[in-house]
Amino acid sequence: MRKFNKDERNYIRLINSTDRDGRGIADIFDNDLIGAILRINKVDRTADFIFEIANQELNDKQAEDILNRIFELQYKIVLLTNLIQYLEENGLLTSYVPQPSLENVISFGQGDAHSLAATRSINDSKIIDLLIKYVDKKLLPSVELRELERHNFKSVEERRFFWEQLAVWAGILIAVALGLWGIFDSSNEKYQKELRQEVRILNDSLSNKLSQLGKEISKKDSLNVNISHTRLKHCKK
């Protein structure tokens, strides 16, 4: 499982906070659309951000603010649509259409309809396809996705490795403590020699196990990266 950045984690929290009916893209993305709306045309296969302009006149400050918002919203809509696709492909959420919309043009956001004037189109056909695919759907999180959030977005493999590593280091500390105790106990030289030998064997065994666990996790991470790259190539095709 790949890592999720801060914005993706916030979107996952919103998906997980849904009731049994599910949550749609409009619900998830609405808070990002302060002073703007997202308009999706399913027939023409287009999507546009439309921004509020006070008094319908664009001054230099408004132009700069809108330009910054364009970059921010384009980044976030790319992030959200690809995240939803990834979660669904990996069985972490289920999508369904409760009732197909009869409208060809769907708009949502928190922009004032009387002040909307500046329009910026989304030019990426893949993002438009994903928006059209999911705009009428509800998203239902899986148990695994809820568990992922509950464990601070650490995967099962990461949590397992943490506990295995903890056990290894606990064993090492115990072995060291026994070794020190045996060294300072001078009442039986033969016992000290045997104990030190056992401690060395135990330390070697624990160190080898720790090294092996690290290699296994590295292999899993490499495999996940390769799988993600392969899926990305297929998506581009």
C-alpha positions as CSV (number, residue, x, y, z in Angstrom):
1,M,0.0,0.0,0.0
2,R,1.4,3.4,-0.9
3,K,1.8,6.3,1.4
4,F,-0.8,9.1,1.6
5,N,0.0,12.8,1.9
6,K,-1.8,15.3,4.2
7,D,-4.5,16.2,1.7
8,E,-5.2,12.6,0.8
9,R,-5.5,11.7,4.5
10,N,-8.1,14.5,4.9
11,Y,-10.1,13.2,2.0
12,I,-10.0,9.7,3.4
13,R,-11.2,11.0,6.8
14,L,-14.2,12.6,5.0
15,I,-14.9,9.3,3.2
16,N,-14.7,7.4,6.4
17,S,-17.0,9.9,8.2
18,T,-19.9,8.9,6.0
19,D,-23.0,7.1,7.1
20,R,-24.3,4.0,5.4
21,D,-25.6,5.9,2.4
22,G,-22.1,6.9,1.4
23,R,-20.5,10.3,0.4
24,G,-20.1,11.8,-3.1
25,I,-17.4,13.9,-4.7
26,A,-19.6,17.0,-4.2
27,D,-19.7,16.4,-0.4
28,I,-15.9,15.7,-0.2
29,F,-14.7,18.6,-2.4
30,D,-17.2,21.2,-1.3
31,N,-15.0,22.7,1.4
32,D,-12.3,23.4,-1.2
33,L,-14.6,25.4,-3.3
34,I,-15.0,28.6,-1.2
35,G,-15.9,31.4,-3.6
36,A,-16.0,29.0,-6.6
37,I,-17.9,26.2,-8.2
38,L,-17.0,23.2,-10.3
39,R,-19.1,22.6,-13.3
40,I,-19.1,19.2,-15.1
41,N,-20.7,18.7,-18.5
42,K,-21.3,15.0,-19.0
43,V,-22.3,15.3,-22.7
44,D,-19.6,17.7,-23.9
45,R,-17.1,16.0,-21.5
46,T,-15.8,19.2,-20.1
47,A,-15.1,20.5,-16.6
48,D,-14.5,24.1,-15.4
49,F,-13.8,26.0,-12.3
50,I,-15.7,29.3,-12.0
51,F,-14.7,31.9,-9.5
52,E,-16.4,34.8,-7.8
53,I,-15.4,38.3,-8.9
54,A,-16.6,41.3,-6.8
55,N,-18.7,43.7,-9.0
56,Q,-17.7,41.6,-12.0
57,E,-14.5,43.6,-12.4
58,L,-11.2,41.9,-12.1
59,N,-8.4,43.9,-10.5
60,D,-4.8,42.9,-10.1
61,K,-5.2,41.5,-6.6
62,Q,-8.2,39.4,-7.6
63,A,-6.4,38.2,-10.7
64,E,-3.4,37.0,-8.5
65,D,-5.7,35.4,-6.0
66,I,-7.7,33.5,-8.7
67,L,-4.4,32.3,-10.3
68,N,-3.3,30.9,-7.0
69,R,-6.7,29.2,-6.5
70,I,-6.5,27.7,-10.0
71,F,-3.3,25.9,-9.2
72,E,-4.5,24.8,-5.8
73,L,-7.9,23.5,-7.0
74,Q,-6.4,21.8,-10.1
75,Y,-3.9,20.0,-7.8
76,K,-6.5,18.9,-5.3
77,I,-9.0,17.7,-7.9
78,V,-6.2,15.6,-9.5
79,L,-5.3,14.3,-6.1
80,L,-9.0,13.4,-5.1
81,T,-10.0,11.7,-8.3
82,N,-6.9,9.6,-8.5
83,L,-7.2,8.8,-4.8
84,I,-10.8,7.5,-5.3
85,Q,-9.7,5.4,-8.2
86,Y,-6.8,3.9,-6.3
87,L,-8.9,3.1,-3.2
88,E,-11.6,1.4,-5.3
89,E,-9.1,-0.6,-7.4
90,N,-7.4,-1.8,-4.2
91,G,-10.7,-2.8,-2.5
92,L,-10.6,0.0,0.1
93,L,-13.9,1.5,-0.9
94,T,-17.0,0.6,-3.0
95,S,-18.8,3.1,-5.3
96,Y,-22.5,2.8,-6.4
97,V,-25.0,5.0,-8.1
98,P,-28.1,5.5,-5.9
99,Q,-30.0,7.4,-8.6
100,P,-28.6,8.5,-12.0
101,S,-28.8,12.3,-12.4
102,L,-30.9,13.4,-15.3
103,E,-29.0,16.6,-15.6
104,N,-26.2,16.8,-18.2
105,V,-24.5,19.7,-16.4
106,I,-23.8,19.3,-12.7
107,S,-22.4,22.1,-10.6
108,F,-21.4,22.2,-7.0
109,G,-19.4,24.4,-4.6
110,Q,-19.8,27.5,-2.5
111,G,-19.6,30.3,-5.1
112,D,-22.3,33.0,-5.3
113,A,-24.1,32.5,-8.6
114,H,-24.5,36.3,-9.1
115,S,-20.7,37.0,-8.7
116,L,-19.3,34.1,-10.8
117,A,-17.3,35.5,-13.7
118,A,-13.8,34.0,-14.1
119,T,-13.7,30.5,-15.7
120,R,-10.8,28.1,-15.9
121,S,-11.2,24.8,-17.8
122,I,-9.7,21.5,-16.7
123,N,-7.8,20.2,-19.8
124,D,-6.8,16.8,-18.6
125,S,-9.1,14.3,-20.3
126,K,-8.3,11.6,-17.7
127,I,-9.4,13.8,-14.8
128,I,-12.6,14.8,-16.7
129,D,-13.3,11.1,-17.3
130,L,-12.9,10.3,-13.6
131,L,-15.1,13.2,-12.6
132,I,-17.9,12.1,-14.9
133,K,-17.4,8.5,-13.7
134,Y,-17.8,9.4,-10.0
135,V,-20.0,12.5,-10.0
136,D,-23.2,10.5,-9.6
137,K,-21.7,7.9,-7.3
138,K,-21.6,7.4,-3.5
139,L,-18.5,6.1,-1.9
140,L,-18.6,3.5,0.9
141,P,-15.4,2.9,2.8
142,S,-14.3,-0.6,3.6
143,V,-13.4,-1.9,7.1
144,E,-9.7,-1.8,6.1
145,L,-9.9,1.9,5.1
146,R,-11.4,2.7,8.5
147,E,-8.8,0.6,10.2
148,L,-6.1,2.4,8.2
149,E,-7.2,5.8,9.6
150,R,-7.6,4.4,13.1
151,H,-4.0,3.3,13.0
152,N,-2.7,6.7,11.8
153,F,-2.5,5.5,8.2
154,K,0.0,2.7,8.9
155,S,-0.5,-0.4,6.8
156,V,-0.9,-3.9,8.3
157,E,2.6,-4.7,7.1
158,E,4.0,-1.6,8.8
159,R,2.2,-2.4,12.1
160,R,3.4,-6.0,12.0
161,F,7.0,-5.0,11.3
162,F,6.8,-2.5,14.2
163,W,5.8,-5.2,16.7
164,E,8.3,-7.7,15.3
165,Q,11.0,-5.1,15.6
166,L,10.0,-4.3,19.1
167,A,10.1,-8.0,20.0
168,V,13.6,-8.3,18.6
169,W,14.9,-5.3,20.5
170,A,13.3,-6.5,23.7
171,G,15.1,-9.8,23.2
172,I,18.4,-8.0,22.6
173,L,17.9,-6.0,25.8
174,I,17.1,-9.1,27.8
175,A,20.1,-10.9,26.4
176,V,22.4,-8.0,27.3
177,A,21.0,-7.8,30.8
178,L,21.6,-11.5,31.3
179,G,25.1,-11.2,30.0
180,L,26.0,-8.3,32.3
181,W,24.5,-10.2,35.2
182,G,26.5,-13.2,34.4
183,I,29.7,-11.2,34.0
184,F,29.4,-9.5,37.4
185,D,28.5,-12.8,39.1
186,S,32.0,-14.2,39.7
187,S,30.8,-17.1,41.8
188,N,31.0,-19.6,38.9
189,E,33.5,-19.1,36.1
190,K,32.2,-22.0,34.1
191,Y,28.7,-20.7,34.3
192,Q,29.9,-17.2,33.2
193,K,31.6,-18.7,30.1
194,E,28.6,-20.7,29.1
195,L,26.3,-17.8,29.6
196,R,28.4,-15.4,27.6
197,Q,28.5,-17.9,24.7
198,E,24.7,-18.3,24.9
199,V,24.3,-14.5,24.9
200,R,26.5,-14.2,21.8
201,I,24.5,-16.8,20.0
202,L,21.2,-15.1,20.9
203,N,22.5,-11.7,19.9
204,D,23.6,-13.1,16.5
205,S,20.3,-14.8,16.0
206,L,18.3,-11.7,16.9
207,S,20.5,-9.4,14.7
208,N,20.1,-11.8,11.7
209,K,16.3,-11.8,12.2
210,L,16.2,-8.0,12.4
211,S,18.2,-7.8,9.2
212,Q,16.0,-10.3,7.4
213,L,12.8,-8.4,8.5
214,G,14.3,-5.2,7.1
215,K,15.0,-6.8,3.8
216,E,11.5,-8.3,3.6
217,I,10.0,-4.8,4.2
218,S,12.2,-3.3,1.5
219,K,11.1,-6.0,-1.0
220,K,7.5,-5.3,-0.2
221,D,8.0,-1.6,-0.6
222,S,9.7,-2.2,-4.0
223,L,6.9,-4.4,-5.1
224,N,4.3,-1.9,-4.2
225,V,6.2,0.8,-6.1
226,N,6.5,-1.4,-9.1
227,I,2.8,-2.3,-9.0
228,S,1.9,1.4,-8.7
229,H,4.1,2.3,-11.7
230,T,2.5,-0.5,-13.7
231,R,-1.0,0.6,-12.9
232,L,-0.1,4.2,-13.8
233,K,1.2,3.1,-17.2
234,H,-2.0,1.2,-17.8
235,C,-4.1,4.2,-16.8
236,K,-2.1,6.4,-19.2
237,K,-2.8,4.0,-22.0
